Each structure stands twice: as structure tokens, then as C-alpha cells.
Amino acid sequence: MKTLIYADKETNFAQYENLDSEIVVYDESGSINTCFDKTDDIGMFAQVDAVIFTQNCLINGEYNINPLKDACTKLQDVVLDEVLLIFDTKVPPRTVYKMSKVIDEYELIPDIKLAYTTVINDGLRIIAGKNEACLEKTVKLYESISDEIRTVKHIQTAEFIPILQNAYKDTLVALANQTAILSEALTIDLIEAIDVANTSDEINLLYPKPILENEVSRDSDEINKLANEYGEPSQLSETARSTNNYVAYHMAYMAEKELYLKEHLAMFETTVAILGVTEDDSLVTQENNASLALVDDFVSRDVEVWVHDDKIDESIIEDHGATKVTLDKVYEADCIIVMTDTEEYRQLDPDKIEKVIITALPIFDNEMFDKVKLSSVGQYRLKEGEML
């Protein structure tokens, strides 16, 4: 069997090293770095058994299928109906269908062969094909490089699964954030309530937290976009997004309340240190970022804002009117706000905290911070006499 990989510079070729096939990489520009044999002959697309498209369709944190469309456009006059076309990249639903219309614009290929695959859940690969023959051929090709394969009946179903997983996370966190904010008014320790509620096998509640992982907010938003495109309602996803984005403003409210009640300080008199901007390896996009929204809110009210996150360029922080600082420096702030769960933030020294610390998620042992003015979203600390 001979397979042509139609790649881009971001393709991870290591995953194909043990593929049960002779591999050639199509490299029209000569700029792709790979140990596989390369070709710039477009006629090669008609001389192989399968073509694997690996174009990255996630650009600046959003889906963008134009690179894939450009690749498919080049094949309009060369692909034969014997060649299996496999799309191995994360895309929105019905993308493969759209690409088939690009490749076979005039419907001249009577039985265009299509398949889709991507990896989810740390090694689980999903595969779908246009028909049983396409599915079997794709599974046979990929089984040599996959720990586990799960097939689904339709390509658009396979395309939708990663989006559904991330929207699920966004929705569960939105429930936690919504009830966490309410729990403060009700003087409820929501974290304890969640722990006990999760003893039921049917319940898997998450703790409140800001959504600072791009793929979660992106895919939850994608459901809203798809609903608008097809004229269907998406109230749940819209509410989840707005609820999780609101966390930034609730953190600002908590800081203002704590500083005024406990330190008798107005916000414009204070310095606030925000710890954590993204849960990704780097900041993919500033859109829907709760930490940066929190920075903007404080800066707009003339608060001096410090930010700590070693994964973020200093220029980004400065563009928002804040200052990037070291972790040692944040202890000098009037209010420390922890937005992400990292080991270095879990190791904060309560003895060095001068005034107030607030966390957007439950990461601290309350006993260790018993003598510190600590507040945590959804973790109300009952005062003596409040237990009813």
C-alpha cells in the first residue's frame, strides 16, 4: 500500500512512523521538514492508494478550514475514484462533506472515497468512512499506529465528538460557577456540597473555576455558531459561555468587597496581583479569556494591576495596562487573585501574604490559610453564630 500525506508545517510526522504503508509527503514549496520521502509532483495523487490530509484547521484559537479547502482545490483534476481520501485533522461537522464538493465540484467522480479520523481521550482514535469499504480500509491503515480505535457510522458524527466533549466541560463548569456565586449569598460551602453530591454514581459535578483553556471555550462557542448557521436554538451553550465569562467580573466584585470590608480600601487605592492567565501551553487567543477581562476591568477603574504567568509575553500584559511581575513580588500586593491551578500557586506561603487573597477555584487547604484573609469562590467560610 502507498500513502501520500498532504501536510503542512505543523504536521506531526512522528505519529505516522509506524504506519503500515509506504509513505510519501507532498511538499510543493520544499519547506516541510520530514524524514519521509517527499514529492512536489501533483500527479502523485493519482498514483497512491490513500491521501491523508493533515492541514491544521485551528488558527488563532478558531476553526478555519481555508487551508484544507486550498489543499482540496489543487486536487480537482488529479484524484481518481480509486484513491481513499482521509481527513486527519480536527474540523467542525460537515467539513469533509464540504471538501468533497470542492474536490469533485462537478460530481464527475461517481464514488468518491472519503474517511475522517482524529485522536481523542489520550490515544483513542475515532474513525468514520463514507461507506463500509472506506471505513475498513482506514481502520486497517491506522491500526498499526493506534492504541485504541472506535468507529462511528457517519463522518459528521465523528467530526462533532471533540466539540461535544468540550462543550460538556464548559456546561458543567458553568453550573458550578453559577451555583458558586449563589452559594455566597446563601452562606453555603458549595465545595463540600459538591463532594457529598458526587457520592451518587449518577452525578459528576465539577468545582467552580474560570475557563482558561482555549479548546473548551472555542468548542462551546462553535455549537452556538452551528446553531445559528442551521437556524436552531442554543440557549444552553449561550448561557454556559456567558456564565463562565462572568466569573471575571465576580472576581472583581469579590476583591472590591474584601478590600473594603477588611482593609477599608477603595479599589483605586490598591494593587491587585492576578495569578494565571491561561491553562494552555501558551496563550492561544485573548478572546473569552477571563483573566484578561479581569485585568481590563481593574485597569479601567485605575487599579494598579500586576500579573504573573510565565507562559505569557510581557508585551501582552503591558498592552492591557498591567505589569508582569515575579511570583515573589505578588506578595506585596493588597489583593492576590489566583485564577489557575498550578503547583507553584498551591505552594504560596500564607505567612507572606500581607492583606487579602482570593481564589477562583478551590486549591488551598483552609486550615493552612486559617490566619489569612482568604476567600474562595463557592467556599463560604462560616463565622461563629452563622451555623443554623
C-alpha positions as CSV (number, residue, x, y, z in Angstrom):
1,M,0.0,0.0,0.0
2,K,1.2,3.5,-0.8
3,T,0.0,6.6,1.1
4,L,0.6,10.3,0.3
5,I,0.5,12.7,3.2
6,Y,-0.7,16.1,2.2
7,A,0.9,18.0,5.1
8,D,1.7,21.5,6.3
9,K,4.5,22.8,8.5
10,E,2.6,21.9,11.7
11,T,2.0,18.2,10.9
12,N,3.4,15.8,13.5
13,F,5.0,13.2,11.3
14,A,6.2,11.1,14.2
15,Q,2.7,9.7,14.6
16,Y,2.9,8.1,11.2
17,E,6.3,6.5,11.5
18,N,4.9,3.0,12.1
19,L,2.0,3.4,9.6
20,D,1.6,0.1,7.7
21,S,2.2,1.7,4.3
22,E,4.8,3.2,2.1
23,I,4.7,6.9,2.8
24,V,5.4,9.9,0.6
25,V,4.9,13.5,1.7
26,Y,3.6,16.1,-0.7
27,D,5.7,19.2,-0.4
28,E,5.1,21.7,-3.1
29,S,7.1,24.5,-1.6
30,G,10.0,22.4,-0.3
31,S,9.6,23.9,3.2
32,I,8.4,20.8,5.1
33,N,10.9,19.1,7.4
34,T,10.4,15.3,7.4
35,C,12.4,12.1,7.3
36,F,9.8,10.6,4.8
37,D,10.4,10.8,1.0
38,K,8.9,13.9,-0.5
39,T,7.5,14.9,-3.8
40,D,6.2,18.1,-5.5
41,D,4.6,16.2,-8.3
42,I,0.8,16.7,-8.1
43,G,0.3,13.8,-10.4
44,M,1.4,11.6,-7.5
45,F,-2.1,12.0,-6.0
46,A,-3.5,9.7,-8.7
47,Q,-0.7,7.1,-8.1
48,V,-1.3,6.2,-4.5
49,D,-3.9,4.1,-2.6
50,A,-4.7,6.8,0.0
51,V,-4.2,10.5,0.6
52,I,-4.1,11.8,4.2
53,F,-4.9,15.5,4.7
54,T,-3.3,16.9,7.9
55,Q,-3.8,20.6,7.4
56,N,-4.2,22.5,10.7
57,C,-7.7,24.0,10.8
58,L,-7.3,25.7,14.2
59,I,-5.8,29.2,13.6
60,N,-5.6,31.8,16.3
61,G,-7.8,29.7,18.5
62,E,-10.7,29.4,16.0
63,Y,-11.7,26.9,13.3
64,N,-10.6,27.9,9.9
65,I,-11.0,25.3,7.1
66,N,-9.5,27.5,4.4
67,P,-6.1,25.8,4.4
68,L,-7.9,22.5,3.9
69,K,-10.0,24.0,1.2
70,D,-6.9,25.3,-0.6
71,A,-5.4,21.8,-0.5
72,C,-8.5,20.2,-1.9
73,T,-8.8,22.7,-4.7
74,K,-5.4,21.6,-6.0
75,L,-6.7,18.0,-6.4
76,Q,-9.7,18.7,-8.5
77,D,-8.1,17.4,-11.7
78,V,-5.9,14.7,-10.4
79,V,-7.6,12.5,-7.9
80,L,-9.1,9.2,-9.2
81,D,-12.1,7.4,-7.7
82,E,-9.9,4.5,-6.6
83,V,-8.0,6.8,-4.1
84,L,-9.1,6.9,-0.5
85,L,-9.1,10.5,0.9
86,I,-8.6,10.6,4.6
87,F,-9.0,13.8,6.6
88,D,-6.9,13.6,9.8
89,T,-7.4,16.9,11.5
90,K,-9.9,18.5,13.9
91,V,-12.7,20.3,12.0
92,P,-16.3,21.3,12.5
93,P,-19.1,19.0,11.4
94,R,-19.8,18.5,7.7
95,T,-16.3,19.8,6.7
96,V,-15.4,16.6,4.9
97,Y,-18.7,16.8,3.0
98,K,-17.8,20.4,2.0
99,M,-14.3,19.3,0.9
100,S,-15.8,16.5,-1.2
101,K,-17.7,19.2,-3.1
102,V,-14.5,21.2,-3.6
103,I,-12.6,18.2,-4.9
104,D,-15.4,16.9,-7.1
105,E,-17.0,20.2,-7.9
106,Y,-18.9,18.9,-11.0
107,E,-19.7,15.5,-9.5
108,L,-17.5,13.7,-12.0
109,I,-16.3,11.1,-9.6
110,P,-19.1,8.5,-9.3
111,D,-17.9,7.0,-6.0
112,I,-15.5,9.4,-4.2
113,K,-13.9,7.6,-1.3
114,L,-13.8,9.5,2.0
115,A,-12.9,8.9,5.6
116,Y,-12.3,11.0,8.7
117,T,-10.2,10.4,11.8
118,T,-8.8,12.2,14.8
119,V,-7.4,11.3,18.2
120,I,-9.4,12.0,21.4
121,N,-9.1,10.9,25.0
122,D,-5.3,10.4,25.2
123,G,-4.9,7.8,22.4
124,L,-8.4,6.8,21.5
125,R,-8.8,7.3,17.7
126,I,-12.2,7.7,16.1
127,I,-12.7,6.7,12.5
128,A,-15.7,7.1,10.2
129,G,-16.0,6.4,6.5
130,K,-18.3,7.2,3.6
131,N,-19.2,3.5,3.3
132,E,-18.1,0.2,4.9
133,A,-15.2,-0.2,2.4
134,C,-13.8,3.2,3.2
135,L,-14.1,2.5,6.9
136,E,-12.4,-0.9,6.8
137,K,-9.5,0.4,4.7
138,T,-8.9,3.3,7.0
139,V,-9.1,1.2,10.1
140,K,-6.6,-1.3,8.6
141,L,-4.2,1.6,7.8
142,Y,-4.4,3.2,11.2
143,E,-4.5,0.2,13.5
144,S,-0.7,-0.1,13.4
145,I,-0.3,3.3,15.0
146,S,-3.3,3.5,17.3
147,D,-3.7,2.2,20.9
148,E,-7.4,2.0,20.5
149,I,-9.8,2.7,17.6
150,R,-13.5,3.4,17.9
151,T,-15.6,3.6,14.7
152,V,-18.8,5.6,14.2
153,K,-21.4,5.3,11.5
154,H,-21.2,8.8,10.0
155,I,-18.3,11.2,9.2
156,Q,-20.2,14.2,10.5
157,T,-20.8,12.4,13.8
158,A,-17.0,11.8,14.2
159,E,-16.3,15.4,13.4
160,F,-18.7,16.5,16.1
161,I,-17.4,14.3,19.0
162,P,-14.5,16.6,20.2
163,I,-16.7,19.6,20.1
164,L,-19.3,17.8,22.1
165,Q,-16.7,16.8,24.7
166,N,-15.5,20.4,25.3
167,A,-19.0,21.9,25.3
168,Y,-19.9,19.4,28.0
169,K,-17.0,20.6,30.2
170,D,-18.0,24.2,29.6
171,T,-21.6,23.4,30.6
172,L,-20.7,21.5,33.8
173,V,-18.3,24.3,34.9
174,A,-21.0,26.9,34.2
175,L,-23.3,25.0,36.6
176,A,-20.6,25.1,39.2
177,N,-19.8,28.8,38.7
178,Q,-23.5,29.8,38.7
179,T,-24.2,27.9,42.0
180,A,-20.9,29.1,43.5
181,I,-21.9,32.7,43.1
182,L,-25.3,31.9,44.5
183,S,-23.9,29.9,47.4
184,E,-22.1,33.0,48.8
185,A,-25.5,34.7,49.2
186,L,-26.9,31.6,50.8
187,T,-23.8,31.1,53.1
188,I,-23.2,27.7,51.7
189,D,-19.9,25.8,51.3
190,L,-20.5,24.6,47.7
191,I,-17.3,22.6,47.6
192,E,-18.4,20.5,50.5
193,A,-21.9,20.2,48.9
194,I,-20.3,19.0,45.6
195,D,-18.1,16.5,47.3
196,V,-21.1,14.9,49.0
197,A,-23.4,15.1,46.0
198,N,-20.8,13.3,43.9
199,T,-21.1,10.2,46.1
200,S,-24.1,9.4,43.8
201,D,-23.0,7.2,40.8
202,E,-25.2,9.3,38.6
203,I,-23.6,12.7,39.5
204,N,-20.2,14.1,38.5
205,L,-20.3,17.7,39.4
206,L,-17.1,19.8,38.8
207,Y,-15.7,22.5,41.0
208,P,-16.1,26.2,40.0
209,K,-13.3,27.7,38.0
210,P,-12.6,30.2,35.2
211,I,-12.5,28.6,31.8
212,L,-8.9,29.4,30.6
213,E,-8.5,26.5,28.2
214,N,-9.0,27.6,24.6
215,E,-10.5,24.5,23.2
216,V,-13.3,24.4,25.8
217,S,-14.5,28.0,25.2
218,R,-13.9,27.6,21.4
219,D,-15.9,24.5,21.0
220,S,-18.7,25.7,23.2
221,D,-18.9,28.8,21.1
222,E,-18.8,26.6,18.0
223,I,-22.1,25.0,19.0
224,N,-23.6,28.5,19.1
225,K,-22.2,29.2,15.6
226,L,-23.5,25.9,14.2
227,A,-26.9,26.5,15.8
228,N,-27.1,30.0,14.2
229,E,-25.9,28.6,10.8
230,Y,-28.6,25.9,10.8
231,G,-31.3,28.1,12.4
232,E,-31.6,26.1,15.7
233,P,-31.7,27.3,19.3
234,S,-28.6,27.0,21.5
235,Q,-29.7,28.6,24.8
236,L,-27.7,26.2,27.0
237,S,-24.4,26.9,25.3
238,E,-25.1,30.6,25.2
239,T,-25.8,30.6,28.9
240,A,-22.7,28.5,29.7
241,R,-20.5,30.9,27.8
242,S,-21.9,34.0,29.4
243,T,-21.9,32.4,32.9
244,N,-18.2,31.4,32.6
245,N,-17.2,34.7,31.2
246,Y,-19.0,36.5,34.1
247,V,-16.5,34.8,36.5
248,A,-14.0,37.6,35.8
249,Y,-16.4,40.3,37.0
250,H,-17.5,38.3,40.0
251,M,-13.8,38.1,41.0
252,A,-13.5,41.8,40.7
253,Y,-16.6,42.2,42.9
254,M,-15.1,39.8,45.5
255,A,-11.8,41.8,45.5
256,E,-13.6,45.1,46.0
257,K,-15.8,43.7,48.8
258,E,-12.9,42.1,50.6
259,L,-10.6,45.0,50.4
260,Y,-13.2,47.5,51.5
261,L,-14.6,45.4,54.4
262,K,-11.4,44.0,55.7
263,E,-8.8,46.7,54.8
264,H,-11.1,49.7,54.4
265,L,-9.5,50.4,51.0
266,A,-11.2,51.7,47.9
267,M,-10.1,49.9,44.7
268,F,-8.3,52.9,43.2
269,E,-6.0,52.9,46.2
270,T,-4.9,49.3,45.8
271,T,-2.6,47.0,43.9
272,V,-4.0,43.7,42.7
273,A,-1.9,40.7,41.6
274,I,-3.6,38.2,39.2
275,L,-2.0,34.8,39.1
276,G,-2.6,32.7,36.0
277,V,-3.9,33.8,32.5
278,T,-4.1,30.5,30.6
279,E,-4.3,26.8,31.1
280,D,-2.8,26.1,27.7
281,D,0.9,25.7,27.0
282,S,0.8,29.3,25.7
283,L,-1.9,31.9,25.2
284,V,-3.8,30.8,22.1
285,T,-6.2,33.7,21.9
286,Q,-7.2,36.6,24.1
287,E,-10.9,36.1,23.2
288,N,-13.0,34.8,26.1
289,N,-10.1,35.0,28.5
290,A,-11.4,35.6,32.0
291,S,-8.1,36.7,33.4
292,L,-7.5,39.3,30.8
293,A,-11.1,40.5,31.2
294,L,-10.4,40.9,34.9
295,V,-7.3,42.9,34.2
296,D,-9.2,45.2,31.9
297,D,-11.9,45.7,34.5
298,F,-9.4,46.7,37.2
299,V,-7.3,48.9,34.9
300,S,-10.5,50.8,33.7
301,R,-11.0,51.7,37.4
302,D,-7.4,53.0,37.9
303,V,-6.3,50.0,39.9
304,E,-2.6,49.1,39.7
305,V,-2.6,45.5,38.3
306,W,0.2,43.0,38.4
307,V,0.1,39.7,36.5
308,H,2.1,36.5,37.0
309,D,2.1,33.8,34.3
310,D,5.4,32.7,32.8
311,K,3.6,31.4,29.7
312,I,2.5,34.9,28.7
313,D,4.7,37.5,26.9
314,E,5.2,40.7,28.8
315,S,4.0,42.8,25.9
316,I,0.5,41.2,26.1
317,I,0.3,42.1,29.8
318,E,1.5,45.7,29.1
319,D,-1.0,46.1,26.2
320,H,-3.7,45.6,28.8
321,G,-2.3,48.3,31.0
322,A,-0.8,45.9,33.6
323,T,2.7,44.9,34.8
324,K,4.2,41.4,34.6
325,V,5.9,40.5,37.9
326,T,7.7,37.6,39.6
327,L,5.9,35.3,42.0
328,D,7.9,36.8,44.9
329,K,6.7,40.3,44.0
330,V,3.0,39.3,44.2
331,Y,3.1,39.0,48.0
332,E,3.4,42.8,48.1
333,A,0.0,43.3,46.5
334,D,-3.0,44.4,48.5
335,C,-5.0,41.6,46.9
336,I,-3.8,38.4,45.3
337,I,-6.3,36.6,43.0
338,V,-5.5,33.1,41.9
339,M,-7.1,32.1,38.6
340,T,-5.4,28.9,37.6
341,D,-4.4,25.7,39.5
342,T,-0.7,25.2,39.3
343,E,1.8,23.6,41.7
344,E,3.6,26.9,42.2
345,Y,0.4,28.7,43.2
346,R,-0.6,25.8,45.5
347,Q,2.8,26.4,47.3
348,L,2.0,30.1,48.1
349,D,3.3,30.9,51.6
350,P,0.3,32.2,53.7
351,D,2.8,33.9,56.1
352,K,4.0,36.2,53.3
353,I,0.5,37.4,52.3
354,E,0.1,40.9,53.6
355,K,-3.6,41.6,53.2
356,V,-6.1,39.6,51.1
357,I,-6.0,36.5,48.8
358,I,-8.9,35.3,46.7
359,T,-9.1,32.1,44.6
360,A,-11.4,31.4,41.7
361,L,-11.1,27.7,42.4
362,P,-10.7,25.6,45.5
363,I,-6.9,24.8,45.6
364,F,-5.9,25.7,49.2
365,D,-6.2,23.8,52.5
366,N,-8.3,26.2,54.5
367,E,-6.5,25.2,57.7
368,M,-3.1,26.3,56.3
369,F,-4.7,29.7,55.5
370,D,-6.7,30.0,58.7
371,K,-5.0,33.2,59.8
372,V,-5.1,34.8,56.3
373,K,-7.9,36.8,54.8
374,L,-8.8,34.1,52.2
375,S,-11.9,33.9,50.2
376,S,-12.7,31.3,47.5
377,V,-15.5,31.2,45.0
378,G,-18.2,28.9,46.3
379,Q,-16.3,28.1,49.5
380,Y,-18.1,30.3,52.1
381,R,-16.3,30.3,55.5
382,L,-18.9,30.3,58.1
383,K,-18.4,32.7,61.0
384,E,-19.3,31.8,64.6
385,G,-23.0,32.1,65.1
386,E,-23.9,31.6,61.3
387,M,-24.4,27.9,61.6
388,L,-28.2,27.3,61.6
